[in-house]
C-alpha cells in the first residue's frame, strides 16, 4: 500500500481525555475493600551476609497482619529466561525480591510487612531486627575485576558474568594500513529511566489459590510468568491487569513488588497494596549500566574507515544481565568497516540490578564510538557528516552482528542532516556544534490481537500491550485503514492476561511494528469475513467479491446480469444476525528482529567558560521512521528520547560513596532536565519503508536516546577545545577540564618559549 486514508494522519488519541482530566487509573489509584498496605525493609549495607532475621517484634504490633522474608520464596525457583529487552533470570529475580543469604546492594529488600495502614507497615518494618556480617563492597568495574576483589557470587569468577565478541577481517593489518589512528577510553555512570510514576501494585489471592494482580507494567504476561516461576505457582492461576503507566522506558518490565503482594495476600486472605517511595525507586529498581568503553578507529586519508576495535565493560549491578551484548551489536552498526573486533563484558557490582533503559546498551557504546569518529574527522580535517556518509551502511551490507541489512535510510538521514538549515546556521562565541549517529536493531517477537465488529459498523481492537507511546490510536488507525471506517469509530483497549493471546512486552520499539501487524491481520480477517457475508447476500462465490474503500464490491460481473450494489461495513454489520452471527477477527504473529532504525542528531551547545555551565541552544533529531503511522507521536518519541539523552549527557548520574550508598536518591539531587532546560527539539522524519510490515513501519522509540550523548559531547569539544571522555558534562567537571586544559596550554607555551630562547 502506498496511498493511505488514515495512516499518516494525526487524530486525537483515544485515551487523551481521560488522561488530561485525571480519570485515567494508574497503578497507585487502585484499591479494594478490606485492603492492607505493604512496606519493605531494605538493607543498610551494600554487601553483607545475613546472619539472622527476627520478626516477632514487628508481628506483635497492632495492625500488622503478616511479615515475609526470603524463607517465604522458594530457593529453587525455576531458572527461566523471559523475553523482553533484557534477559530475566527468575532465580536472580527471586533473590532480588527478598535476599536469602546475602544482601548485594544498599536498598536490597530483606523483608516485607502487611498492615492496616502504610504508616503502620513502615514502622513495623523498622522493628524487624536483622544481624549482618558486613563485607567489603565492590562499587566499580575496575574494583570488580581487580585481582583479589571480593566475589559477589561464588559461581561468577572475577565478577565477570559473561563475555561476547564479534569480529571480521584482520584487525591488526587493518590498523597497519591506516593513515590515521585514534584511540580513547570513555566512562558513563549509572542513570535512571526517571519515570514519574513509582512502581505500584495490588494483589488478591482467593481461597481457590488463584491470584489477581493490578499493576503498572510494560509486560503483563512477563509479570504473570515471573510471579508463577518465582513463587512456584501455576501461571494459569494468576491474572494480571495492567493499569495506565506513568512512564517506564524499560524500567517497568522486572517485578519488584508483585510477588511480595501475592505472598502477603496469601498469608492474610486480604488484598495487599504496595507502592514504592521515590527513594525506593532510585535505590532498589533497575537503572541502566555504568560503563567503561575503549575505542580505536583507523582510517585512510580519504576518510575510509579500515579498522576498529571496541572493548565494552558494563555494570550489571548485583546480578548478571547487563545490556553489554546489545551495546556490542550497536556500536559499529552504522558503518562499513572491513576489519573490526568487538568484545563486551558483563560485570557484577554491589549496586542495584540494572534494567532496560530505552535502546539498552546502545547509548553508552555509541557515545564512545561517535566521539572517536568525531576525532577522526578532526584529524583528517573532514566534515563529520561527510565522513559518516562515506562509510554509511546501505541495503545489502552485513551488520556487525551478522545479518545483511534490508532497505534502510541511514544515507538519507545523513543527507537530510547535511542539508538542514540548522547545520549551516552561524554560531556565536562560546558555542559549538556536534553531530552523532544512533542505531537500534528493533525487536520483533510475539503478539496477538482481536478485532470485533459491532452491529453499528464500529469496531473494537484488543491487544495485550500497555500503551506507553500512543499505540492505542495507532492500532485504531490500522483498523480504520483496513476496514474503511472512521478512526473515531474504532475503540482500542489493553486487555488483561486472561482476555487476549500471549503478547510479549511493550519495549524494544516492537509494538507498532509487531502488535500492529497482528492488528492489521485481524482486521483483514474481519474484511474477509465481510466479503463472505456479502457473497452470501448476493448468492455468489466469495472470489467474486472484492473490497474497496470500506465496501464489498462485486467482481467480474457478466454483461446483462443483475447488478449488485456495493455493501458498506455498516450495512454488512447490521445484517450479521441474519448472515451467520458475530464477526470477530483474530491474528497471532511472530515477527523477526529486523527493520533496524538509524538517526542523526545535531546539537548546538553554549558553554560559560567561567562556571562550566552549558546550555543546549538548538537541537535537531533526524530519523528513518519507516512509515509514521501517527506523525505527532513519532515526533514525540524523538523529542522525548533526545531530552533523556541530553540529561544523561549533561547532568544525570548515580552518585555512590565508598560504602556503596547512593547519595542522590531523589529528584532534588538527581538532576533530570525539565522543559525550561531545553530548546524546542526540531524533528525531521525520513520514511524508508520496512518491507517486513504491511505499511512499512519500523520501531522509532529506542533510537532517539542513542545519539545525544555523543552529539552533546562533540558540541562541547567544538565549543571548548577539550575532549571530555566521562559523563555527565556537569558544570564542576567541565570547569575542572577547562582549568586543566588552560594550565597544560600555559605550561606548553612556557616550554616552547624556553626552547626558543635557549635555541637563540
Order of alpha helices (4+ residues) and beta strands (2+ residues): alpha-beta-beta-alpha-beta-beta-beta-alpha-beta-beta-alpha-beta-alpha-beta-alpha-beta-beta-beta-alpha-beta-alpha-beta-alpha-beta-beta-alpha-beta-alpha-alpha-alpha-alpha-beta-beta-beta-alpha-beta-alpha-beta-beta-beta-alpha-alpha-beta-beta-beta-alpha-beta-alpha-alpha
